[in-house]
């Protein structure tokens, strides 16, 4: 799990904490990479210790706020913590829709070129401290209403996105507390990609390989053909799942290669050509010139 002071955070699927890769911390902000699985409902979890004032947690998916939760952590005893989570989006005053990982939906419609989301592929949690100024019972719809289409040219290294599952009943009471003078005290960012992508670019380790010859007898024997009762029948659904997993692996590796090509092209366009100086006997020498930015109004002496 990620940690900032007495606040910790993690993502879980089916009650299991996801492994965090390439963790980076800078001050009160910490980030990492996690492996996403299509069709799985995930939960954003955090534990918070005692705070000086009322605390509030804001959960973002792909840059859009999907949950807000007031935390009366100022009343906790020193050294104790309290757990919180968000695994769904409120769709009405009495219903909610679970957060799930889904395939990204691309389009060639150019109107989506202008809607590039720099925070796509991220799940983030921000913890604030503030002062209570009142309560309200009116339901406020969530800003996150589901995944948006992404133009195929701006897809970059994205394969998955956050979607919403089927609507379900929400039986908790509705109390919305407002606050003022809020100060950000901790920020957690979980960048999600398929495990195949994380392995392909070296973020996650490769799975352990099994030595096929380790348990093989020294004398070769011909394998007996399985009987009809021993034959394994693969259902259509199992075959489809294997096809989807294989396709994800290929797409992830392709995206890694494309990203590497983009970086190389970016570097080549930034390289300045070296001027040629003609020497005696017809020889040509290339000289490196330090290119410095010219300020407005600066005069360059060429003499």
N, C-alpha and C positions, 0 to 999 in steps of 0.2 A: 504494500500500500504506500501511497505518497504521504509525506508528512511535512507540515509547516507549524512550528511551535507545538501547541497542544491540540492541533487539528489534523486529522488523518482522513484520507479519501481513497476510494477504490471503486472499480466497476465489477459487477458480478453477473453471471448467467446461471440460472437454476441454482442459486445459492452458493455457487463456487466463485471465488475471487479470480479474476483474470490475471495472468502473468503480465507484468509491466516490463517493457524493454526500453533501453536507451534513456534512462531517467536523467533529466537535467533540472538543476535548481538554480535560481537566481533571486536572492532576497526572499520575498514572501510568495514568489511564483515558482511553481514546479510543473514539469510536463513529462510525458512519456508516450510510448506507443503500445497499443493493445491489439489483439487479434479479434476481428469481428466475424460472426457466423450468421449467414442469411437465415431469416425466419426465427431467430432466437430473441426472446424478450430479455432485455437487460435492465439492470438497476444501478442507479448512481447512489453510492453509499458514503456516509461520512460520520465521524465521531468528533465531538467538540467538547473541550474542557471548559472550565470556568472562564467567563469573559467579564470585563468591567461593565459593559452595558448590554442591552438587548442585542442579540445577533440575528442575522438573516442570511439564509442560503439561497442563491440564485443558480438554477441549472439551465445550461444552454445546450442545444443540439444544433450543429451546423450553423452556429452563430445566432440562433433565435432563442429567446427565453421560453422555456416550456414549463417551468415550475418555480415557485417562490415559497419559502417556508420560514416562518418566524420561529426563533429558538430562544427560550428564556434561560439561556445558559448563565446569566448573571446570578441566578439563584443556586447554582450548583456548589457543592462543597469543594474546597480545594483538593486537587488530585483526582477528582471523579470526572467521568465523561458521560455523555449521552449520545445515543445513536440515532441517525436520521437517514431517510432514503427517499428517492423519487424514481418510480418505474413506470409512470403513466402520465398522460396529459388530460386535464379536466376538459371534457367536451361539453358539459352542461352542469347545472347545479347538482344533479344527481347521478351523472355518468362520467366515465373516463375511458380512455383508450391507451393500451399499453405501448411502450416504446419498443420497437423491434429493429433489427438490422435487416435491410433489404437491398436488392440490386439497384444500382443507379439507373435512372431512365434518361437516355440521351435523345436528342432531336437535332435535325439540321435546320430548324427554323431560326433564321438570323435574328429574330427579335429577342432570343435568349442570350445572344452574345453580350448584351449590355447588362446582364444580370449575374455576372461572375461573382461568386461568393468566396472570399478569401479564407473564410473559416469553415468551409465545407470539409467534412471528414474529421470534425472535432466534437468531442463532448467535454464540456467544461463546467466547473463549479466555482463560484465566487462567494466568499464569506465576508459579510459586512458587520460592523458594529454601529449602533445608532440609538436614538431616543424614541420612545413610543409617543405618538401624538393623537391616537384615536383608533377606533374600530369601525368597520362597516360590514354589513351582511349581504350587500348586493353582489351577485355573481359577475365576475369579469372574465370574458372568454380568453382562452390562451392564444398567444400570437402564433404559436406553431400549430399549423393545421395539417401538416403532412409534407412529404417530400416534393420538391419542385424539379421540373425537367432541367437538364444541363445540356448546353450545346456541345456537340461532339468535338468541336475544336478547342473548347476550354475544359474538357474533362480532366486533363492532366493525368495524375496518378490515382484517380478515384475509381473504385469498382463498386463500393458499397455506399449506402446512405441510410439515414435514420427514417424509418417509416412508422406507421401506426397500425396496431392490431384492431381486432373487433371490439366494439363498444361493450362495456360492462358496467354494472351498477357501482355507484360510489356512495357509501353509507355514512361517511364521516360528516360531522357538523361543519358548517361554513362560517368561519370567522376570519375576516381580513384585517390585519393590523397594519397601520401605516406608521412610517418612521421618518425622522429627519436627522440631519447632521450625520449621515452615514459615512463611514470610512472603511475602505477595502483593507482587510487584514490578511487574507490568504486567497490564492488563485491556483486552481488545479486544471490542467489541460490533458485530456486523453485523446491522442490522435489514433483513429482506428483504420485498419486496413486488413485484408485477408491475410492469414498466416503465410500463404504462399508468397505474397508480395514481401512481407517482412523478412522471410528467409532468403528470397532472391536478392535483396539489396543488402543483406548482411546485418539487418537490425535484430532479427531473431536467429538463434542457432538452428542448424539443420537437424532433422530428426536422427536419432542413432541408427546406424546401419547394422544389419545383422549379417554375420558371416555364414553364408549358405553352406560352407564346407566344414564348419566347426563340428557339427554333430553327424557328419557323413561317415559311414564305415569305410575302412581302407579298401575292402573288397567291394567292387561294384556289383550291384544286384539289379536285376530288371524289375521295375515297379509293376505290381499287379494292377490290371485295369479294375476300376471300382465296379461293384455290382450295381444293379438297378436300385437297390435299397440304399446304397451308400452314395449314390449320385446326389450332387447338390443342385437344387433348383433355384435359380435366381429370378425373382419376381420382376415385373416391369418397373415397379417403384424403386427397387434397389438398383436396377440398371440405370434408371434416370438419375438417381442420386449420384452414382459414380460418374455419369457423364457430366453433371453439373460441377462436381468437384474437379474433374479433369479440365473442364473449360475455365474454371476460376484460376487454376494453377497456370494455364497457358496465358490468360489475360494478365495475370499479375507479373509474370516474367516479361511479357511484351511491354507493359507499362514501365517497368524498371529500365529496359533498354531505351525506350522513347525518352524517358527523363534524362538518362545519361547523354543521349544525342543532343537534347536541348541545351544541356550545360556546356557541351563541347562547342556547339554552334555559337553560344553566347560568348564563350571565351575567344573564339576565332574572330568574331566581329569587333572585339575590344582591342585586339592586337594591332598596333600601328606598324605600317610598313617601314622598313629601314632604308634611309636614303643612300644612294650610291655616289661615291666620290671617285672621279677618274684620276688615276695616277699615271706616272710615266710608263712608257713601253706598253701602253694600251691595257694595263691591268686595272681591274675595277675592285674597289674595296667598299664593303658595306659597313656603315657606321651606325651605332646605336645612339639615338638622341632621346634624352629625357624630355618627355612632353609635359609641360606644366600648364595649368589653366591660366588664361589671361583675364585679368580683372578689367571691369569696365573703366575706360579712360586710360588704360595703361598703354604706353607707347613702346613698341619693340624696335630696338636699334639694329638695323641690318648691316650697318657699315663695319 
